[in-house]
Each structure stands twice: as C-alpha cells, then as structure tokens.
Amino acid sequence: MGTAISIELADERSPAELAALVGEACDWFHLVDARFSTYQAASEVSRLRRGEITAADCSADLRHVLDACADLWRDTDGYFDAYAGGLLDPSGYVKGWSVEVASTRLFEAGSVNHYINAGGDIRMRGHHPDGGPWRVGIRHPWEAGKVSWVLALGDGAIATSGTYERGDHVINPRTGEPARGLRSVTVVGPDLALADAYATAALAMGEPGLTWLAKLATDGYESAVVTDDGRAFSSAGLPAAV
C-alpha cells in the first residue's frame, strides 16, 4: 500500500499465538495491496480501470469499496471523489478500511488490546502495555521532529491527511487542482474507514472544511487542523492527552 504498517499486541498470549495473529493480519494487508493497488498492473483495481473487467466481475471486497466510495461522494458533497484524478483510485478509503477490518479480525480472535498504524492511519483497542490509554503524537506539518498534538485513546481511530509528505496528492474535485488551504487534517472517531475518508475530504475542501468538520462531532468524529499559513484548530471533544 505504499507505506509501512506496524502492529502492536498488548495481550497476555504466548509468543506463538501473538506471532500467528500478526501473521494473519499481514496476510490480509498483502491481499488488500494485491487487490487494490493502483501501481500493480495485475490488481483488480488496475484491471477495472483498463476495462478488462466490470464491477460485477469484481470481488465482494472491491464491490463494497466502490459502494462505500459512492456513499462518501454523496455525504461529502462530492469532495471525497475516488475519480478526482480522472481514473478510479479508492486509496483514500481502502487504507483506513483495511486497517479497520484487520482490527476487527484481531479482536474477534481474542486480541482485545492492540494498536495498528498504517502510515499514520491508526486503529487501537483496549489499553497500552502499561495499562493506560494509547498515546499518539500528531506530526508537526513543518518540523518532522515535533508534534502538534498528543492524543490519548482506548478504543478508537485516528486518521491524518496532509500535504507535507506526499505533496499535492489530494485533488479538489471542483477545480481539478491540488487542494489548498489546509496543511494537515486529523480526524478521530469510532471507525477508521470513515475517519480516513473524512480527513481526505476536508483536505480537498480547503478552509471551508473547517466548518464541515465541526458538524461531524455530532456523529462522534473530532478533528484537529493546521492551515497552510500555520493556524491551528481543534474541536472541543478532541481526546488530547494532558
């Protein structure tokens, strides 16, 4: 998926059991990469983009992703657009969704305390090995060695979308130009697939995304934003560590 994924299990299990759980999660991520990568010519997404297969021919996972992206396009007034670059690219949903699925599978397998980080998209459950909440530093968008916020969660998801690492990778679908106005958007909530998509949509909106993000708090999604000119905003319910 073009990023590193780390998995931390804080359950009292044997080393063999923990290794097996991590192995199953990694197998899932490799399957997702093979199925959804826009960089691999043989992936389902690439074959769909070339017209070699139709949506009806695709796996249940890909059909789910296509439906979810369509719902998000509607719910974000078109700012989350898997076709914003001209060709299908569901990456803005897939990474968060795949981590959410992996976390659910770990939980169902008995791992009630774990932390998965896929390039800044994070899903945690239970507690840290020290017994407290999981603490997450949100990277400062100009100074890589510093953080803008430190968040503390037990069960929840954190997704960050920004322009400071991958450059102009998020397109404003209204203009067809790279998104401008916001440097970094972090969304915290119960579901990583949605948090990831919401962060991408808000970044695409630019500064109007600040007002849109504020409305998400009623659904349990809090946010923290840094603008292109260095201003910082956070919602009242952001789970910031003291």
Secondary structure as UniProt FT lines:
FT   STRAND          5..9
FT   HELIX           15..36
FT   TURN            41..42
FT   HELIX           44..49
FT   TURN            50..51
FT   HELIX           55..57
FT   HELIX           60..75
FT   TURN            76..78
FT   TURN            82..85
FT   HELIX           91..108
FT   TURN            109..110
FT   STRAND          114..118
FT   TURN            119..120
FT   STRAND          121..125
FT   TURN            129..130
FT   STRAND          134..139
FT   TURN            144..145
FT   STRAND          147..153
FT   STRAND          156..162
FT   TURN            164..166
FT   STRAND          171..172
FT   TURN            173..176
FT   STRAND          177..178
FT   STRAND          182..189
FT   HELIX           192..205
FT   HELIX           208..215
FT   HELIX           216..219
FT   STRAND          222..227
FT   TURN            228..229
FT   STRAND          232..234
FT   TURN            236..237
//
